[in-house]
Structure formats: structure tokens, C-alpha cells
Amino acid sequence: MTDAFLNAIGTAVPAHDVHDAFVSFAATLLPDDRLRRLFNRMTERCAIDHRYSSLVPGADPAGAALDRDGFYRRGRFPGTGARMARYEDNALPLALQAVRRLGDHARLDSVTHLIVTSCTGFHAPGLDLLLLAALGLRPSVERTVVGFMGCYAAFNALKLARHVVRSEPDARVLLVNLELCTLHLQETADLEQVLSFLLFADGCAASLVSAAPHGLSLDRFHAELLPDTAPLITWRIGDNGFDMMLSGRVPGAIADGLARAAPRILEDAATAPPELWAVHPGGRSVLDAVQNALDLPPGALADSRAVLRAFGNMSSCTILFVLDRLLRSARPGASGIAMGFGPGLVAETLRFRIAA
């Protein structure tokens, strides 16, 4: 059967670094000193230096608006319709940046399939059709949208691309993972929701999957549903944007679940021990939980931690940023495991190797 390879990755983020402004604004939403002190401790430990957004930060985080345009104005945070309009305006330009960074690998005239993932916006005609027109892809390109799956959606897109290539060896599948997470901040005094000001960011990754044996091979996918964890991550459409609930119990649940699931995730590891680890950086505590649960050496998650520090959590596209770093530095023949988490809780994993 034909093997499938992730041949190339292009990444892009918006122009505006908003991390410091978001953190400063978030602290002003908390009503008492105790919560602010707790938030400040989390800020010091978050291991994030930069995050990017289509929003331009305002000059005064303690002022009436978070951003220069007043999209987030105290007492008047936007409704869902305004957020979706902003998504529609900003998604395509960022996606095009990422696709162009594929460079000569893209060969857009030979693309046969397009897969788009996003959980932060909806409109129709959708981003898939806008990309088809803007990139000059053939009208016959087969399009699939993987929607509202959260941080592990890229794994499901890669699975689908692998199935396509294994059934159609001449297929060239373009994947676009795009998230505008900063369109869903909430004006609230709830600490768990305020933490989204500390963690989430915008970004896009474009990648190409085909049977050409270069990049990294997509060898084996495996999903683990962690029992009794469904309420810990939820993502629902509300009147004022999408409402996320991200429980502080998530890292502990991941650690416990991975400890039990390790024999299945690490199947075949005795004959080909993984040298490389690409874990979705859902946060510093999530990376620590994975490292401890799987007893990984100190530097095993260096690429994941570097992406977290430089970009924050960009939901579904973040794991591609990590794999891009690995592809640039790993030796041919090295084997690895990629891993991401999302609502369910589900752990999605991929066994791969760097092609010679």
C-alpha cells in the first residue's frame, strides 16, 4: 500500500504581538486582589513571551478598550455576528500567507484535494472556496472542511489526507489549519475564562501531503478517549462569541490518562523507540503533564516549549508549527510521536519518521 508523507509546512501569524497587552487587560477584569495575585502567578509561570492577533493592541490596557479599533470595549464586547464578520475579513489573508510559505513545494497546479480545519469561525461560501479562487486551484479539487474539533483537528485532517493518498497514489493534498482564537475573548470575572487572555492566539499552518517520499512519513494514527473527562473542555457557540470552558483539572486528567494509555500509544516502540516528540503546547502545565506521565527526558519537548513561548496556543495549527521545527533540524531516519488533546478529552497521536 502507498505510504503518505507530510512533505512541507508553511506557517504564518498576524502582525501584531498582543501578549503583554492582553495580560495587562485581563488582570483588570478580576474583581479582587486575591484573584489578581493568582492570575499574576499564572502569568509568571505560563512560559509564553509572544502571541499574535489580527487585533492591534491599544495604547492603554487599563483604558476603555483592549485594542486600537475598540473591538473589545469595556461593557460592550462584540456579539457573535461581529466576531464572525471579523473572522471572514481576516481568515483568507492569513491563510494565503501560510500557503505561499510552502514555496516551490506547493505546486498548486497539481493539487487534487483541499482540507481546511478551523474551530473559530464559520461562513459560507467558506474558506475552502475562497482559497480555491485566490490560489487559482482547479475547480475540480475535492474540498473537505473539518470544523469545531479544537486543538486536535490537525490530526484528523492528516488522517484524512493519508487515507486519500493511500487510495489515490497520485493525489496531492493541501491542508490549511487556521484559527483566530483572539476573536473569542470574553468580558468576565471568571478566572478560568480570563485565562484565555493569557494563552490563546491566532495562527495558520499550510501543509502538503502526498506519496513523494520526503518530509515525514505518516505511519500510524491512534486516538485515546480519556474516560470521565468530557466536562473538562467545552467549546460552545454563545450570543457573545464562542464560550470555552477549560478546567484547571485538564493537566491532571491528561497525566492520568496517558499513564494508562502509554502501552497502546507506544506500540512498536520496543523495536523503534521514538527519538522525537511533537506535543501540542496547550499550555506549560499540559507539556509538563505529558513529560511526567511518559517519563520523557528533560529536552524531549524542547520544540513544543519553544513554539509555546514564541506563539502561545493557536489551537489546531499549533502542532504543525512544532512539526515544522522538527523537520528543519531532525536527522533522516529518526522516528517520533506527535500528540494533541481536545474536547472529549481525546488524545490524538501520530507515529512518524523523518524521510531520508
N, C-alpha and C positions, 0 to 999 in steps of 0.2 A: 504494500500500500504506500502511496506517495506520502513523504514527510512534508510537514509545513514549517516554515521558518518566518520569524519576525525579522524582516530584512533591514529596516531602518526606522528611526524615530525622529520626528521634529517636534520641538516644544516651543511654546510661546506663553507669555504673561502680559497683562496690560502694563501701561507705562508708569502707573502711579503706585509708589510704595506707601501703604497706608497703615502699616503695623503700629507705629507709635501713636498716630492719631486715633486709631480705633481703640487701643488700650486706654488712652487718656480719657476718651469719651465714655467708654464702658464704665470706668470707675465712678463717674458722676451719676450713673443711673442707680447705683446701690444706695439704699436709704440710711445706712448706719455705719459707724466706724468699724464694727466687728466684721461685717461683710466686705467692706473695702480693704481691711487688712488681709483677710483671707484671699481676696482677689489679687492683691499685690503680691502675696507669697506665691500664688499660682503663676503670676506673670514672671516672677524671677526664675521660676523653675521650668517654664514652658519650652525652653530651648529653641525659640523662634526669634530671629532677628529681622526678617523681612517678610511682608506679604503684599500682594499686588491686587489692584482693583481697577475697574473702569471708572470708578468714582474718584474725583480729585479732592484730597483732604482739605478741610477748611483751615484757616489760619489760627483759629482759637478753639481747641477741643472742648473748652468749658462754655463756649458760646451757644447761640441759638441753634446752630446746625452743625452736623458732623462733617459735611462735605461742602465744597465751594458752591455747588448749584442748589443746595438746600433740598436735595432728595430726601435726606434724613433730617427732619426738623423736629425739635422737641415738641411733643404734644401733637405732632402731625406726621407721623411716619406713614409712608405711602401704602395704599391698598394693593391688592394682588394684581389688578389690571395695570396699574402704573409700573409695577415691577416687571410684568411680562412685556410691556412695551419697551422697557429699557433692555430687557434680555434680547428682544428681537432686533433692536438697534445695534447691540454690541457683540452678539454672538458670531455673526459671519466674519467681520473684520479680524477677530482674534483667531478664528478657525483658519482663515486664509494665511495668516502669518505662520501658523504651525505647519500647514501643508507645504508652503514654499520652503521651509527649512528642511524638508526632505531632500531638496536639491535634485541632483540627477537621478537619485533612486526612484523618484516619484513616477516618471514615465506615464504621465496622466492619460496619454492617448491609448494606453493599453490596459487601463483599469477596467475590471469587469464587474466588481462589486463594491458598494459603499456601505459601511456600517457606522452609524453615529450613536454615541451614548451621551446622555445628559439627564440629570435629575433636578435641574434648577430652572428650567423654563420650557414652555410649550407654545407653539403657534403653528398654523397651517395656512399655506404651504410651509413646510418645515425646513429646518436647517439642511436636511439632506437634499431637498430640491434646490435650495439656494446655492449650495455648494456645487451641485451638478451644473448649474448655469454659470456660476462665477468661474469655475475651473475649466469649463469647456469640455466636460466629460460627455461621453456618448449618451444619448437619451436612453439607450437600451441597458445601461448599467443597472444592475439589481441593487435595490436600496432596502436597508433594514434599520429601524430605529430601536435602540434598547433604552427604554425610558424608566426613570424613577426607581432605579435599583440601588442608588447610593454609591458608596466608595468602592464596592467590589465589581461594579458594572463592567470595567475594562476586561476582567477575566472572562465574563460571559461573552463579550464581543470577540475576544481572542479565540474562545472555544468555537464560536460560530464560524469565524474565519478559517480555523483549522478544518472544520467539517467541510467547508466549501472547497478548500484546496485538495483535501484528500479525495473528494468525489469528482472534482474538476481540476486535474493537474495543471492546466494552463491558466487557471484563474489568478488574477492579481487583485487583492482585496485591500482597499484603502479604509482605514479606521480613523475616526475622529472622535476623541473623547473631550468634551467641552463642558466646563462648569463655571457659572458665575455665582458663586456662593454668597458673595457680599451683597447680593440683591435681596437677601432674606434675613437681614438683621432685624431684631425685634426690640421695641422700646418696652423694657420690663425691668422689674427689680428682682426677678427670679435668677439666682446665681447660675444655675445650670444653663439657662438661655443666654445670660450675659456672657458666658464663656465663649459663645460663638464669635464675639468680638475679638477674642484672644487667639482663635485657632484657624478659622476658615478664610479662604482666599479664592481668587479667580485664576484660571489657567486652562490651557488646551494642549493636548498632545495628538499629533497625527502619526500614523504608522502604516507600514506596508507589510502584508503577509502574502507569501507565495511559496512555490516549491523550489525556488532558487536557493541553493544551499549556502547561504551566508547570513550573518546576523546571529540569532539564537534560535535553536530548534524548539518547537512547541511539542514536547514529548508526552506529557501526561498531566491531565487536569483531575483534581479531586476536590469535592466540596464536603464540608462537615457542618451539619446543623447542630449548634450547641444547645442542649436541652434546657428548657425553663428559662430562656433568656429573651423571649420575644418583646417584653415591655421595655427593654433597656435602651434600644434605639428605635425611635419612631420618626416619621417624616410625613407630615400631612399638609394638604392644601387648606389654608385658612383664608379668612377675609383680608388679612393684612400680610400677605406673603405666605411662604411655606413655613410651617411650625416644626422645628426639630426639638425632640427630647433626647438628650444624650446623658444617660445616667453616669454618675461617678463610679458605679459598680462595673462598668464595662471592662476596664483592665483586669480586674479580678476574675470576671467571668471568662475572659479570653485565656488567662493563665490556666484556670482550672480545666477549661475545655481542651486546650492544646495538650495539656499533660495527659489527658485520656486519649486524645486522638493521634498522638505522636506516632504510634506504630503504623497507622494507616497513611498518614501524611508522608512518613519517611520510608514507605515501602520501597524496596530495592536499594535503600541507602547502604546496606552492608556491602553491596558489590560496586556501588558508585556513590560514595559519600559526597554530599553537596559541599562544594568549596565556596559557593556564592549564595548570598541571601539578599533578596529584594522584598522587603516587607513594607506594605502601605503605611506611611507615617501618620497614623490617625492622631497622634499626639505622643509626647515623650513617654507618658505612662504606658501607652499601648506598646511602644517599642520595648520598654523595659520588661513588660509582662511577657512578650514573646521571647526575649532573650533569656529570661529566667526560666520560663516553662520548658524551653527546649535545650537549656544548658549550653547556650552558644558562647563561643569565645568572645572576649571583650570587643574586638574590632569587627565582628561579623556583620553588624548593622550600620557600619560607617556610612555607606551610601544613603541609606534611608534617613539617617540622622542629618546628613548634610542637606538633603532635599528639604526636610522639615525646617531646618534652620534658615535656609535661603528662600523658601516659598510658602511655608505653612502647609495646611491640609487643603488641597484643591479637589477633594472628593475623587471622582472616578479617574481623572487623568493623572493623579499623583504617582501611581505605581509605574507609569510609563516614564516619568522623569527619573525615577530610580533605575529602571532598566536601561535607560539611555546612558546614565553614568557608568553602569556596569559594562555596557557594550564598548565604551570608549577605553576601558582600562583592562578588562579581563583577558586572560590568555586563551588562545584557541584550545578547545577540548575541555575546558573547565565546566563542571556541572553545577547546577544551582536549583534553588527553590524560590519561587515568588509567592507572596501570600497577601491577602487583603481581607477585610472584615466589613460587615454591613448589617442592615436590618435582618433580624431573624433569631438570634445572631447567627450568621453564617460565616465560616472561614472558607474562602476560595483559595486553592493552591495550584501551582503550576510547576512541574519539573521541566527543566530546560538544560541545554548545554550550549556553550559558545561554539559556533561552527568554525571549522578550520579554514 
